[in-house]
């Protein structure tokens, strides 16, 4: 089924292809996809950025490959093929991060390898890259990746600020600050994400109410 | 790690380091299929079963990979093994127990992308568990997931009957609930030391 907002194969690549993933179809705040890494690695800003970039890279590369192979992959084994393609790029990322910073690698733990089962990436491959050209798929994945990174940053900054009193490792508050430790522990992740979703759903309701009032005014 | 006793591994996977509440694995099915106690129970059972099968497979595969010195293929092998294990489980239940197959139905294919399964396989490799330890670990983790999803389903069934503010309906409420449950599970942390 084609969504009317998704351009077909011949449609030109424009800014919307990119922006769709950041705002309207934000993987975390709107589609609620890829929740596990979102909650698990956002206890500091640095972890959040690394995870966001790693996921974006994997999504970009796998989209490009899936899209260029889309006429050759048999329909019956497509999911298995996508997963193998994704797993290959995740292995690459895994070794690269291990080579750059062992400390960072340890703090992210198994979650780098768990990018494989991030449903967001498989979702992109299945719903977009398998039906569109290489350029269009790459632009779209880049948008979704940036949207994902922004969402991780939103969570990571709040959690690090409240739970550790710092941002990117630099202390923000003075000496007397009592960190709200629960925020960097598991429950904090759930609460902060719930808080962001609450904010967005409140904004959406407010907009809907305003639109309704406008309609009533214009109707009268 | 030889010094970890089997009962400790089991308890550790079941409550102290519960896969959902303290490791954040398997959040998607945890939020997605925790609407009713009945379906949650089936999902939990199916997940436990696949965990058991894939844990055994992962153990065998890993010892093979180590033998040949090609550990960099671990991730690709694991995910392929899990996908085929799910397929196998689906075919076997369809053949031998059609009732169970109908009950599990749509959940089985979904389990492939449950990160708890791959997470389990990776953790048991990192911690260098032997065969029996991996087996106990996978059963503990599976039951832990079942406990988590059942608790959540029970709470959500009660919530359906109460009136909550419009803004906080859906995902917001589920996540807050999960946070409170996770807060409660933090109390078990002392058990490990």
Interface residues (C-beta under 8 A of the other chain):
Chain A: X32 X33 X35 X36 X39 X40 X79 X80 X83 X84 X87 X88 X90 X91 X94 X95 X110 X113 X114 X116 X117 X118 X119 X122 X182 X185 X186 X187 X188 X189 X190 X191 X193 X194 X197 X198 X201 X202 X205
Chain B: X21 X22 X23 X24 X25 X26 X27 X28 X31 X72 X73 X75 X76 X79 X80 X83 X112 X113 X114 X115 X117 X118 X119 X122 X123 X126 X166 X167 X168 X170 X171 X172 X173 X175 X176 X178 X179 X180 X182 X183 X185 X186
